[in-house]
Amino acid sequence: MSVLAIGRTRARTRTVSRQARKRRWIGLLFLSPALLLYGVIVLVPLLQTVNYSFYKWDGVSEPTWVGLRNYLEFGRDPRMYAAFGHVLVLILMFGLIPLGLGLISAALLSRAKIRGEGIYRWFLFLPQVLTSVVVAIIWKRIYAPDGPLNSILRGIGLGHLTRNWLGDFTWALPSLGMIGVWGGFGFTMVLFLAGILAIPDELYEAARLDGSTRWQEFWLITLPSLRGQMAIALTLTITGALRTFDMVYITTQGGPGTATTTPALLLYQLAFVNPDVGRASATGVVLAVLCLGIAVGITRIMESKDR
Amino acid sequence: MISRFERVSNYVIVIALTVGVLFPVAWFVLTSLSPNTSGALDFSNIAWSNFSAAWHDGNLAHSMYASLVITVSAVVGQTVLAIMSGYAFGVLGVVGERFLFPVILLGMMVSTEVIVIPLYYEFQRIGLTNSWLGLVIIQLGMGVPFGTYWMRATFRSLPRSVMDSAAVDGAGVWSTLWRILVPMARPAVLTLVLLSFMWTWNDFFLSLIFLGDPDKQTATVALGAFQGRHVLQVNLMAAGSLIVSLPVVALYLFFQREFISGVMAGAVKE
């Protein structure tokens, strides 16, 4: 190759990369409106919340610096204890039960083609689309002292089980949790069905040739192949449980007593009803760290099994 | 391969699950048609008038209009922003991409609760609380992470050769995007529109906090207040609820495939 030719190719790559660099600046220009809004609405407030959490502030008068006191008082506040304790129950009912139900039903259903599958999917997915306020109102009615649930119990001769479900200290929280089961498992099932469809048939055929039982097929092929979907479902439902607000706000307002308070409800009350803004911010930071930790943790566990 | 028993039991399971999911909704729909205010079902004369009564008593005309204005503005804005930022990351490349893209993705992990407190007090200071504009701005900013992520993936999956030949034909970056790429990406854009419509319309938390003034409230918040006032008129409450959920349910009816695949793909959000 002549020196001249080499020089020419160099010149060309240089102009190409200069063009690419120019395009990257144009790219930044295209991104800038979104970036600006995102910065102002998400990033800056994120840092501000952390800052607020070191102050005592009622939202009106001058804030005073209290260092870590808002965080330290967490352990001494029974409301906080209660709220985070309730979340554990909700995690079970919003997260684990729908996960199990979704897995079982998807595994069973995937073996045979069901006629009109689209229709079932449409119905099962409906709770995901309904406004949370409407879902809350529906269930408030179902659980009401004169509502359908109690009518049915009376109708089948179990009248002694009837109660005011959402007004009962023991039953209010599990009753709320049932709403999560109802809303969640259609979603997990549709998610898992899609995941199972993506598993190559050869895997199952090979397993069958090896003489494995259906149970083994489920444990050895179906379950491991759905790790990705399970990670998504768990992250979503668990952080959803941590953040439960609309449901509680509409149905019980955290009551009776503090039987159904959640951290998000406390945050709302502390920030806007009887302002103790520093405490509310600290609650927000703790919630965020928990959500992030759970998301990262679940991804880690699911990925480490891959190796 | 599959036994008759299994086939039958499959139908039993699927029907049982469907009934379990539908029962509460169906009961509620029947309640909304019942003339009995205590919520007991009564089919002797179906009371369509419950819907008009709820519409008037709940001042729903006003709050549905608020929801519509806010949702449409937020959806249009979010979609335009997402298309532009997705194009930047997916096609053009961005200066500082290695830093900026993860920072934007971080937003999908940040929940509303964390940012809402400073947002409220800052917006109050500059007079953007109790304003639809304020709420729209918040929705726009919060929609950036998912929209960017979604449109970036979409544009990346389009064939490179189309963009190259557009460039050869002398199309600039702006017209390549709007005249060639966006039409090609129509299904993905439609999904994004549906999802952001659903998320904005269904929002309760943000509107509750930022629109305290009853004259400014969105339909979800107005419905919450309405059910608090009408505990003794269950049928009206049910009718009002159905009215408020109607726009999203109607869209769901038409676009169920896009909705389901979109919610699954967008599962990372929320």
Interface residues (C-beta under 8 A of the other chain):
Chain A: A20 R23 R24 W25 I26 G27 L28 L29 F30 L31 P33 A34 L35 L37 Y38 V40 I41 V42 L43 V44 P45 L46 Q48 T49 Y52 G59 S105 L108 L109 R111 A112 I114 G118 Y120 R121 W122 F123 L124 F125 L126 P127 Q128 V129 L130 T131 S132 V133 V134 I137 I138 W139 K140 R141 I142 A144 D146 G147 P148 W182 F185 G186 F187 M189 V190 L191 A194 I232 A233 L236 T239 G240 R243 F245 D246 Y249 I250 A264 L267 Y268 A271 F272 V277 A280 S281 G284 V285 L287 A288 C291 L292 A295
Chain B: I2 E6 R7 S9 N10 Y11 I13 V14 L17 T18 G20 V21 L22 P24 V25 W27 F28 T31 S38 G39 A40 L81 A82 M84 S85 Y87 A88 F89 V91 L92 G93 V94 V95 G96 E97 L100 V103 I104 G107 M109 V110 S111 T112 E113 V114 I115 V116 I117 P118 L119 Y120 Y121 E122 I137 I138 L140 G141 M142 V144 P145 G147 T148 V173 M198 W201 N202 F204 F205 L208 I209 T220 L223 G224 Q227 V234 M237 A238 S241 L242 V244 S245 V248 V249 Y252 Q256 F259 I260 V263 M264 A267 V268 E270
